[in-house]
């Protein structure tokens, strides 16, 4: 994954979080990652899922892209504005 290329010990969660452990990736410290690859973007539903399943103290984030072969896109990350501002503050500290 791109996270591994950047030095993170990231790995997919078995059954895409369908078991006891929620989320789709491990090894991204402080972030609860939901991964979505779909033909139609349903960001509000996906964010609601990430927020509901994120452990206390973890930032819920949705990693997503379109799956359509006709319109392939890169990966994007969605999170709340408050969490984004928090990331900016941490980066400038």
C-alpha positions as CSV (number, residue, x, y, z in Angstrom):
1,X,0.0,0.0,0.0
2,X,1.0,3.6,-0.2
3,X,1.2,3.7,3.6
4,X,3.9,1.0,3.5
5,X,5.8,2.9,0.9
6,X,5.9,5.8,3.4
7,X,7.2,3.6,6.2
8,X,3.9,2.7,8.0
9,X,3.3,-0.9,9.1
10,X,-0.1,-0.9,7.4
11,X,-2.1,-4.0,6.7
12,X,-5.6,-4.9,5.5
13,X,-8.0,-6.1,8.2
14,X,-9.4,-9.6,7.4
15,X,-13.0,-9.6,6.1
16,X,-12.8,-5.8,5.6
17,X,-13.7,-5.1,9.3
18,X,-16.5,-7.6,9.3
19,X,-15.1,-9.4,12.4
20,X,-14.5,-8.0,15.9
21,X,-11.9,-5.5,14.7
22,X,-13.6,-2.7,12.7
23,X,-12.0,-0.6,10.0
24,X,-10.2,-1.7,6.8
25,X,-6.5,-1.0,7.7
26,X,-4.3,-1.4,10.7
27,X,-1.0,0.4,11.3
28,X,-2.0,4.0,10.7
29,X,-1.6,5.4,14.2
30,X,-4.5,7.4,15.6
31,X,-6.6,6.9,12.5
32,X,-9.6,4.6,11.9
33,X,-9.5,3.9,8.2
34,X,-12.5,2.8,6.1
35,X,-11.7,2.0,2.5
36,X,-14.3,2.3,-0.3
37,X,-14.0,1.6,-4.0
38,X,-17.4,2.0,-5.6
39,X,-19.1,3.1,-8.8
40,X,-21.0,5.8,-6.9
41,X,-19.6,8.0,-4.1
42,X,-21.7,7.9,-1.0
43,X,-19.4,10.0,1.2
44,X,-21.9,10.9,3.9
45,X,-22.9,7.3,4.5
46,X,-19.2,6.2,4.5
47,X,-18.2,9.0,7.0
48,X,-21.1,8.0,9.2
49,X,-19.9,4.4,9.3
50,X,-16.3,5.5,10.0
51,X,-17.4,7.8,12.8
52,X,-19.7,5.2,14.4
53,X,-16.9,2.5,14.3
54,X,-13.9,4.5,15.2
55,X,-12.5,3.7,18.6
56,X,-12.4,6.6,21.1
57,X,-9.4,8.9,20.3
58,X,-9.0,7.7,16.7
59,X,-9.7,10.0,13.8
60,X,-12.3,8.5,11.4
61,X,-11.1,8.8,7.8
62,X,-12.6,7.4,4.6
63,X,-10.2,6.5,1.8
64,X,-12.1,6.2,-1.5
65,X,-12.0,6.1,-5.2
66,X,-14.3,5.4,-8.1
67,X,-14.2,1.8,-9.4
68,X,-15.6,2.6,-12.9
69,X,-13.2,1.5,-15.6
70,X,-14.4,4.3,-17.8
71,X,-13.5,6.9,-15.2
72,X,-10.8,5.6,-13.0
73,X,-9.6,8.0,-10.3
74,X,-6.8,8.2,-7.7
75,X,-7.4,7.7,-4.0
76,X,-8.9,10.5,-1.9
77,X,-9.4,10.9,1.9
78,X,-12.4,12.4,3.5
79,X,-12.6,13.5,7.1
80,X,-14.3,16.2,9.1
81,X,-13.1,19.8,8.9
82,X,-12.3,19.8,12.6
83,X,-10.0,16.7,12.1
84,X,-8.4,18.3,9.1
85,X,-7.7,21.5,11.0
86,X,-6.2,19.3,13.9
87,X,-3.9,17.7,11.3
88,X,-2.8,21.1,10.1
89,X,-2.0,22.3,13.6
90,X,0.0,19.1,14.3
91,X,2.0,19.6,11.1
92,X,2.8,23.2,11.9
93,X,3.9,22.4,15.6
